[in-house]
Amino acid sequence: MDTSVLVAAVRSAKGASRELLRMVLDGEFKPLISVSLVLEYEAVLTRPEHLGGSVDAQANVDIVKAFCRMGEPVHIFSSIAATIGGPG
């Protein structure tokens, strides 16, 4: 799930993004997650512009942790050689 979807889900109680988050947390589908993606989720969701009112950094980190418990870990392998068309 793209980071922008998770941001929209925690910022608004209505809408498709919140529904997707609810579905993940209810076990209706399993997102694929990687270490880099989870680090991005936490970094973005704890930025000052995504906090305020009843939402604090710890609440958003807790949402990311719950999301991760429901996800399927994947390992992302990349090679610069494969990207530029070289051997590898």
C-alpha positions as CSV (number, residue, x, y, z in Angstrom):
1,M,0.0,0.0,0.0
2,D,1.4,3.4,-1.0
3,T,2.4,5.7,1.9
4,S,0.0,8.3,0.7
5,V,-2.9,5.9,1.2
6,L,-1.9,5.3,4.8
7,V,-1.5,9.0,5.5
8,A,-5.0,9.7,4.1
9,A,-6.3,6.9,6.2
10,V,-5.0,8.3,9.5
11,R,-5.9,11.9,8.6
12,S,-9.6,11.2,7.7
13,A,-12.1,8.9,9.3
14,K,-14.0,8.7,6.0
15,G,-13.1,7.6,2.5
16,A,-11.5,4.8,0.6
17,S,-8.1,5.0,2.3
18,R,-9.6,4.6,5.7
19,E,-11.7,1.7,4.4
20,L,-8.5,0.0,3.0
21,L,-6.8,0.4,6.4
22,R,-9.8,-1.1,8.2
23,M,-9.9,-4.0,5.8
24,V,-6.2,-4.7,6.5
25,L,-6.6,-4.4,10.3
26,D,-9.7,-6.7,10.1
27,G,-7.7,-9.3,8.2
28,E,-9.8,-9.0,5.0
29,F,-6.6,-8.8,3.0
30,K,-2.9,-9.0,3.6
31,P,-0.6,-6.2,2.3
32,L,2.9,-6.9,1.3
33,I,5.4,-5.0,3.4
34,S,9.2,-4.5,3.4
35,V,11.6,-3.0,5.8
36,S,12.1,0.1,3.7
37,L,8.4,0.6,3.3
38,V,7.7,0.3,7.0
39,L,10.5,2.8,7.7
40,E,8.9,5.2,5.2
41,Y,5.5,4.8,6.8
42,E,6.9,5.7,10.2
43,A,9.0,8.6,8.9
44,V,6.1,10.1,7.0
45,L,3.4,9.5,9.6
46,T,5.5,11.2,12.4
47,R,6.1,14.4,10.5
48,P,4.6,17.4,12.2
49,E,2.2,18.1,9.3
50,H,0.5,14.7,10.0
51,L,0.1,15.3,13.7
52,G,-2.2,17.4,15.7
53,G,-5.6,17.3,17.4
54,S,-6.1,13.8,18.8
55,V,-3.4,12.3,16.6
56,D,0.2,12.1,18.0
57,A,3.3,10.4,16.8
58,Q,2.9,7.4,19.0
59,A,-0.6,6.8,17.8
60,N,0.6,6.7,14.2
61,V,3.5,4.4,15.1
62,D,1.0,2.1,16.8
63,I,-1.1,2.1,13.6
64,V,2.0,1.2,11.5
65,K,2.8,-1.7,14.0
66,A,-0.7,-3.0,13.7
67,F,-0.5,-2.8,9.9
68,C,2.7,-4.7,10.0
69,R,1.3,-7.5,12.1
70,M,-1.3,-8.1,9.4
71,G,1.1,-7.8,6.5
72,E,3.2,-10.4,4.6
73,P,6.9,-9.5,4.7
74,V,8.7,-9.5,1.4
75,H,12.4,-9.0,0.6
76,I,13.2,-6.6,-2.1
77,F,16.3,-7.4,-4.2
78,S,17.6,-5.0,-6.7
79,S,20.8,-4.7,-8.7
80,I,22.1,-1.6,-10.3
81,A,23.4,-3.8,-13.1
82,A,19.9,-5.1,-13.8
83,T,18.5,-1.6,-13.7
84,I,20.9,-0.3,-16.4
85,G,20.9,-3.5,-18.5
86,G,24.2,-4.9,-17.5
87,P,25.0,-8.4,-16.5
88,G,23.4,-9.6,-13.3
